[in-house]
């Protein structure tokens, strides 16, 4: 009978021991603990209702399309380690003005371009800029928190994305050189369809993502409000355009697409007060049609499902942990809210660092950081820490970090998070010294 190999078994044993101790000393009956558990479940429910269907699922389909319909040689040419840096970082740094996404929705898109050969620098610049350079969020920040803070956020986010991307490239330049040398051996692949067709196909999917998540503006009039009122009609037009393209260019029979779209159309006509139901039925129909296709459609669904299977569980675990620790906006978890308010007053190094770290770990949905900051500023938060939280918070979160680690590894994730926290802290100190 062989002896137990403890060098191999100590990790599962330690994990089981930690779980046992946690349950043994579970503080049931403690009011704050029970509130934290409820906050974790409330945040997860809100996330599932408001974010997964309208944000993440379209992002998964876009990421799957990148993996199937965009050639690796093309990604390497424009975003790879040997791509012209002005073009690669320029495109990555302003991506958020088109994609109004949060730190979680950007993850499937980041994973898609990185696995297709994008350089670490441009990919991480895109990862930061996607949620940080959000035009709607910048406008709302300027209107609610002041013009100078809105301008500082916009300039800081674009500058951050480029600096962070370049720093990641330099720190891991040896691996980037190996990737670049491997790219030299890639043959120029022939595209299955013209570039303009692929461009329209992606534009339709991005339009679905953007319009379905268009938020009501604070202003009572104007173009943004008009788009908000027409958001579901615009989403339907973009989805119909996508269906036409799938029939015309991707070999999916039109009658299958029509049958798949029928439940969504009926739901939109009979239950217009529940547009998310029509959206869900449309997603299910698209999944059935593409998943049962033996050509490009099937490959697209398989790639999209692969991203969903990898990313969704980690995100939901992270949301539960973030909810338990920090609660929902306006509520408290295990960490008391007044601690946060006291620790971010003034413009000290500690206050800016604390704001950056809390912002990095807390989950912010798109635009929710503005009312949260409005409340914190009213409670005595300094202007410097406010900018630090604005620059670290929307781009990072605990769920976001868990997924990034699964894509680029622990070392690169720690480096990326560290760069964001340090730069947000320094920016907060400078801004607080000038305008505080």
Secondary structure, DSSP 8 states (H G I E B T S, - for coil): -----HHHHHHHHHHHHHHHHHHHT--TT-HHHHHHHHHHHHHHHHHIIIIIIIIIHHHHHHHHHHHHHS-HHHHHHHHSTTS-HHHHHHHHHTGGGT----TTTHHHHHHHHHHTT--HHHHHHHHHHHHHS-HHHHHHHHHHH-HHHHHHHHHHHHHHHHHHHHHHHHHTHHHHHHHHHHHHT------SS-HHHHHHHHHHHHHHHHHHT----SSSSSHHHHHHHTHHHHHHHHHHHHHHHHHHHS---HHHHHHHHHHHHHHHHH-TT-HHHHHHHHHHHHHHHHHT-SSHHHHHHHHHHHHHHHHHHHHHHHHHHHHHHH-STTS--SS-HHHHHHHTBTT-HHHHHHHHHHHHHS---TTHHHHHHHHHHHTTB-HHHHHHHHHHHTT--HHHHHHHHHHH-HHHHHHHHHHHHHHHHHHHHHHHHHH-
